[in-house]
Amino acid sequence: MTVTTENVLTALRTVQDPELFKDIVTLNMVKDIKLCNGAVSIQVELTTPACPLRGRIRGDIEAAVRRLDGVQAVDVTFSSRVRGMGGTKNLLPGVKNVIAVGAGKGGVGKSTLAVKIAAGLSLQGAKVGLMDGDVYGPSIPTMIGLPTVAPNLEGETILPFLVGAAENPLRVMSIGFIVPKDKALIWRGPMVHGVIRQFLEQVRWGELDYLVVDLPPGTGDVSLTLAQLIPLTGAVIVATPQEVALADARRAVQMFQQLGVAVLGVVENMSCFVCEHGVTYDIFGRGGAEQMACAMGLPFLGDLPIDLRIRRACDAGEPFAELTGEGPSAAKLTRIVQALAGQISIRNLAQPAGKAVRLEVTE
Ligand code: ADP
């Protein structure tokens, strides 16, 4: 018996997406079917390029199609489309620059730097939003001093929290405002996609010069979703100088590069500790992140020491602390913020905001 496209489609209707619980034909994931002397080639578009279940989907497709009479071989290829702005609706028309702050590893100070960058840009007079995209461990509510409040709503619109000076407040939104603090957050790809999309679409960000997004550590779905939904100006990578942190930071850099997102620079956090007697200790080593940036051809935005005052300000919910004044970190943080603003300008000169970033991942 000769196999037909209809037979194959019927077989594919028995294959479910394991996360969405619908068959892959109904979900419009089957993009192409080619038949040639009993060999069937099927192209499937995944909902997320890093779909962890692609192996299972492939196995289910092969099993279902091989059961058809006349089928001798089945070849499945995956593709995934990341939509940039080309032809698609801009979800954030009032936002000039979106900056993702990422890290390879947790605990290296990514959220701290996201807060300080946002607050620092705001202190320089820019209109700034801070979005906590770290769905697995949202720490922004604590760091801005609003750990347990729920956001106000106006119909379907979520109002961001306004933090700092009334005339130019920082606008902040976090998953931590919505999910109870002690509740374990288990997120699957489509859920992550949903919440990030909701934050982009439903939060009233208004007109912003910068929206700073604190990403979860690593190379997961939030980064992919963001790159799909909005044109990112670029990413900042935070790393400590220790080799284990740097290895993961390199992977984070590579992920952004694969997504077509510019890496605006690398920050070395916890680069040393100066004790009360003025002795410097390089607890995690020193200079490693700068060397990594240099080796990868990336801008180095600056370093920040381990500073008890920074830790205390984070815990006390004071986002603007240590950005001004005489403390050892103020000059360092100002340098980081200015270097980043400079890189953003260079980037925007080279590539006007809103230009499409389009990615096709094929396996
Ligand atoms: P990540 O977002 O990478 O998981 P955080 O920003 O939450 O890391 O930082 C982890 C902890 O380290 C926090 O308690 C924070 O206050 C502290 N921390 C981060 N950077 C510094 C620093 N330069 N000096 C002192 N404490 C810091």
Boltz pocket constraint, residues with backbone or C-beta under 6 A from the ligand:
constraints:
  - pocket:
      binder: B
      contacts: [[A, 103], [A, 105], [A, 106], [A, 107], [A, 108], [A, 109], [A, 110], [A, 111], [A, 112], [A, 113], [A, 139], [A, 217], [A, 269], [A, 270], [A, 304], [A, 305], [A, 306], [A, 307], [A, 308], [A, 310], [A, 311], [A, 312], [A, 314], [A, 315]]
      max_distance: 6.0
